[in-house]
Amino acid sequence: MNKTINTFQAALQAIAPGRRFKLLILSLLLLCAPAKTFAQNVGSTASGNESFIFYLVISLVFFVMILVLVVAIYTLSILKMIIKSERGQTEEEVETETWWDKLKLKMTDAVPVEQEETVLLTHEYDGIKELDNHLPPWWKWLFYATIIFAVFYLAVHHVWKTAPLQIQEYQNELLAAAQLEEERGGDDEDAINEDNVTFSNEVAVIEKGKQLYDVNCVACHRNDAGGLPGLGPNLTDEYWLHGGGIKNIFKTIQNGVQGTSMISWKTQMSPEDMRSVASYVMTVEGTNPPNAREPQGERYVPEAEVAPEEATPESDSLPAE
């Protein structure tokens, strides 16, 4: 028993100094990248404190998983050294016989330099001798795999015809795009566009618009729509850089503003979604949040509130995000 404990302690001391730091750095790298990505993908609808708490929980979960993995690696390394120590192998022998060396030898089937005479041919050119080495096993396995893949590819695509060829996949993609365009309105005269869009104060529409705004717009316009310097202007006052009103706001959301952070959302939102966001933006006018950005652009007055001779044409909408 004492011999096993001493062997365990010696193995721990042998592997700990060099590998502990590497495993710690690896753990931190694995913790930061996937945890944040997973939190952003799964918790994209969260905002503010909720998003921070969600990211913190996910980070803790990933940290525990990595910690368990590190402990398992340490344990396996220690057990391996204990077994080899019991067999009478020295520490140098244990260190040189790694799993990578064994895998590399198996994959390459390389003949050691000391045994090159076994594969030496009789040919000699200016003192250069020729060896009769075999093809590496990894190369032969890859070659066999391509043959198997070719047989299955031929059967699936040309014999059974259970999977489409490239030209058919292309046609399917075109058909799917046409169907998506039709669902979003397409050329339908009743489809929502910048010419016929109307403001809606329905609760469901406003709530949906707020949800979309919280996910896509707060980064530039803040949660309270007060705007951020260098990113998005204030959406709560009467002044607009590209024209106010439901039609102009919808148009700006749909087409974006070139040269600014306001991108075109027509590839990511349906016309109904863009109308919901535009309607929500119109409801925040006059809320006057604290520390909002200064007014920008020209004051917009609805056409119904000005005389025909005073009416000015609407420009195009909402400040750039």
C-alpha positions in Angstrom: 0.0 0.0 0.0 2.8 2.4 0.9 4.6 1.6 -2.3 1.5 2.4 -4.3 1.1 5.7 -2.4 4.7 6.7 -3.0 4.4 5.8 -6.7 1.3 7.9 -7.0 3.0 10.9 -5.3 6.1 10.5 -7.6 3.9 10.3 -10.7 2.0 13.4 -9.6 5.2 15.3 -9.0 6.5 14.2 -12.4 3.6 15.4 -14.5 2.3 18.4 -12.6 4.9 21.1 -13.2 4.9 21.3 -17.0 1.4 20.3 -17.8 -0.6 22.2 -15.2 0.0 25.6 -16.8 -0.8 24.3 -20.3 -4.1 22.8 -19.1 -5.0 25.9 -17.3 -4.5 28.1 -20.4 -6.4 25.6 -22.5 -9.3 25.6 -20.0 -9.6 29.4 -20.1 -9.6 29.4 -23.9 -12.2 26.7 -24.1 -14.3 28.6 -21.5 -14.4 32.0 -23.2 -15.1 31.1 -26.8 -17.8 28.4 -26.8 -19.6 29.6 -23.7 -20.1 33.1 -25.1 -21.2 31.8 -28.6 -23.6 29.3 -27.0 -25.1 32.0 -24.8 -25.5 34.4 -27.7 -27.2 31.8 -29.9 -29.5 30.4 -27.2 -30.1 33.5 -25.3 -30.4 36.0 -28.1 -33.8 37.1 -26.9 -32.5 38.1 -23.5 -31.3 41.6 -22.9 -29.6 43.7 -20.2 -29.1 41.9 -16.9 -30.9 38.8 -18.1 -28.3 38.4 -20.9 -25.4 38.8 -18.4 -26.9 36.3 -16.0 -27.5 33.8 -18.7 -24.0 34.1 -20.0 -22.6 33.7 -16.4 -24.6 30.5 -15.9 -23.4 29.1 -19.2 -19.8 30.0 -18.4 -20.0 28.2 -15.1 -21.4 25.1 -16.8 -18.6 25.1 -19.3 -16.1 25.7 -16.5 -17.3 22.7 -14.6 -17.2 20.5 -17.7 -13.6 21.6 -18.5 -12.6 21.0 -14.9 -14.0 17.5 -15.0 -12.1 16.9 -18.3 -8.8 18.2 -16.7 -9.2 16.0 -13.7 -9.8 13.0 -15.9 -6.7 13.7 -18.0 -4.6 14.1 -14.8 -6.0 10.8 -13.4 -5.3 8.9 -16.6 -1.8 10.2 -16.8 -1.1 9.3 -13.2 -2.5 5.8 -13.6 -0.4 5.3 -16.7 2.8 6.3 -14.9 1.9 4.1 -11.9 1.4 1.1 -14.2 4.7 1.7 -16.1 6.5 2.3 -12.8 5.3 -1.0 -11.5 6.7 -2.6 -14.6 10.1 -1.3 -13.8 10.4 1.4 -16.5 12.4 4.5 -15.8 11.0 8.0 -15.9 12.8 8.7 -19.1 11.3 5.6 -20.8 7.8 6.6 -19.6 8.2 10.1 -21.0 9.4 9.0 -24.4 6.7 6.4 -24.9 3.7 8.6 -25.5 0.4 7.7 -27.1 1.3 10.1 -30.0 4.5 8.2 -30.7 2.6 5.0 -30.8 -0.1 6.4 -33.1 2.5 8.0 -35.4 4.3 4.7 -35.7 1.1 2.8 -36.4 -0.1 5.4 -39.0 3.3 5.6 -40.9 4.6 2.1 -40.4 8.1 3.7 -40.6 11.1 1.4 -40.3 13.5 2.6 -37.5 16.9 3.8 -38.8 18.6 1.0 -37.0 16.6 -1.5 -39.1 16.9 0.1 -42.5 19.0 -2.8 -43.7 15.9 -4.9 -43.8 14.3 -2.7 -46.5 17.6 -1.8 -48.3 17.6 -2.5 -52.1 20.6 -3.4 -54.1 20.4 -0.3 -56.2 22.9 2.4 -55.5 23.4 5.7 -57.4 26.4 7.8 -56.6 26.4 6.6 -53.0 22.6 7.1 -52.6 20.9 3.9 -51.5 17.3 3.1 -52.2 14.9 1.8 -49.5 11.8 -0.4 -50.2 9.5 1.3 -47.8 5.8 0.5 -47.8 3.1 3.1 -48.4 2.0 4.6 -45.1 -1.1 2.9 -43.7 -2.9 6.3 -43.4 -2.5 6.8 -47.1 -3.8 3.4 -48.0 -6.8 3.8 -45.6 -7.6 7.1 -47.2 -7.4 5.5 -50.7 -9.7 2.7 -49.7 -12.1 5.2 -48.1 -12.3 7.1 -51.4 -13.2 3.9 -53.3 -15.9 3.0 -50.8 -17.3 6.6 -51.0 -17.3 6.5 -54.8 -19.3 3.2 -54.8 -21.9 4.7 -52.4 -22.0 8.0 -54.3 -22.6 6.1 -57.6 -25.4 4.0 -56.0 -27.1 6.8 -54.2 -27.0 9.5 -56.9 -27.1 7.5 -60.2 -28.6 4.0 -59.4 -31.1 4.5 -56.6 -31.4 8.2 -57.2 -32.4 8.8 -53.6 -30.3 12.0 -53.4 -30.2 14.9 -55.9 -27.3 15.8 -58.0 -25.7 19.3 -57.9 -27.9 20.7 -60.7 -31.0 19.4 -58.9 -29.9 20.9 -55.6 -29.5 24.2 -57.3 -33.0 24.0 -58.8 -34.4 23.0 -55.3 -32.7 26.1 -53.8 -34.2 28.3 -56.4 -37.6 26.8 -55.7 -37.2 27.3 -52.0 -36.2 30.9 -52.5 -39.2 31.5 -54.7 -41.5 30.0 -52.1 -39.9 32.1 -49.3 -40.4 35.2 -51.5 -44.0 34.3 -52.0 -44.5 33.8 -48.2 -43.0 37.2 -47.6 -45.2 38.9 -50.1 -43.3 38.8 -53.4 -45.2 40.5 -56.1 -48.5 40.2 -54.4 -50.4 43.5 -54.6 -51.6 43.1 -51.0 -48.0 42.6 -49.7 -46.7 45.1 -47.2 -44.2 47.5 -48.8 -43.0 51.1 -48.3 -45.8 52.5 -50.4 -48.8 50.8 -48.7 -47.5 50.2 -45.1 -49.7 51.6 -42.4 -49.2 52.2 -38.7 -50.8 49.7 -36.4 -51.4 50.3 -32.7 -52.6 46.7 -32.0 -51.1 45.3 -28.8 -49.8 42.2 -30.5 -48.1 44.2 -33.3 -46.4 46.6 -30.9 -45.2 43.8 -28.6 -43.7 41.9 -31.5 -42.1 45.1 -32.7 -40.6 45.7 -29.2 -39.2 42.1 -29.1 -37.6 42.5 -32.5 -36.2 45.9 -31.5 -34.7 44.5 -28.3 -32.9 41.8 -30.2 -31.7 43.8 -33.2 -31.7 47.5 -32.5 -30.7 48.2 -28.9 -27.0 47.9 -29.8 -27.2 51.2 -31.6 -30.3 52.9 -30.3 -30.3 51.7 -26.6 -33.1 50.0 -24.8 -35.0 53.2 -24.3 -34.4 54.4 -28.0 -32.4 57.3 -26.8 -29.5 56.6 -29.2 -25.8 56.1 -28.9 -23.1 58.6 -30.1 -21.5 57.4 -33.3 -24.0 54.6 -33.8 -27.7 55.4 -33.7 -29.6 58.6 -33.3 -32.4 59.4 -30.8 -35.7 57.9 -31.9 -37.9 59.5 -29.3 -37.9 63.1 -30.5 -39.6 64.7 -33.5 -36.4 65.1 -35.5 -35.4 62.6 -38.2 -32.3 62.3 -40.4 -34.2 60.5 -43.2 -37.8 61.5 -42.6 -40.4 60.4 -40.1 -43.7 58.6 -40.4 -44.5 54.9 -40.9 -43.5 54.8 -44.6 -40.1 56.4 -44.1 -39.3 54.4 -41.0 -40.3 51.2 -42.8 -38.2 52.2 -45.9 -35.1 52.8 -43.8 -35.5 49.5 -41.9 -36.0 47.7 -45.2 -33.2 49.3 -47.2 -30.8 50.6 -44.6 -28.6 53.7 -44.9 -25.5 53.3 -47.0 -22.3 54.4 -45.2 -23.7 54.0 -41.7 -24.2 51.2 -39.3 -27.9 51.0 -40.3 -28.0 47.8 -42.4 -30.8 46.5 -44.6 -33.0 44.2 -42.7 -35.1 42.9 -45.6 -33.1 39.7 -45.8 -33.5 39.0 -42.1 -37.1 40.3 -41.4 -40.3 39.7 -43.2 -42.4 42.8 -44.3 -44.7 42.1 -41.4 -41.8 42.1 -38.9 -40.5 45.4 -40.3 -43.9 46.9 -40.0 -44.1 45.8 -36.4 -40.7 47.4 -35.6 -41.7 50.6 -37.4 -44.9 50.8 -35.5 -43.1 50.3 -32.2 -40.6 53.0 -33.0 -43.5 55.4 -33.6 -44.9 54.6 -30.2 -41.7 55.7 -28.3 -41.8 59.3 -29.6 -42.1 61.7 -26.8 -40.9 59.3 -24.1 -37.9 61.6 -23.5 -35.5 59.1 -21.8 -32.6 60.4 -19.7 -29.3 61.2 -21.3 -30.8 60.9 -24.8 -28.9 62.2 -27.8 -29.5 65.7 -29.1 -32.0 66.1 -31.9 -30.7 65.4 -35.4 -32.1 66.1 -38.8 -35.3 68.0 -39.5 -38.5 68.1 -37.5 -41.1 65.9 -39.0 -44.8 66.9 -38.9 -47.4 64.5 -40.3 -49.0 65.6 -43.5 -52.4 65.8 -41.9 -51.2 68.5 -39.5 -49.8 70.9 -42.1 -51.4 72.9 -44.9 -50.8 71.5 -48.4 -48.7 74.5 -49.4 -46.5 74.0 -46.3 -46.1 70.3 -46.6 -42.7 69.1 -47.4 -42.0 65.7 -49.1 -41.0 62.9 -46.8 -37.3 61.9 -47.1 -36.5 58.4 -46.2 -36.7 57.4 -42.6 -35.3 56.4 -39.4 -31.8 57.4 -38.3 -29.0 55.0 -39.1 -28.3 52.2 -36.6 
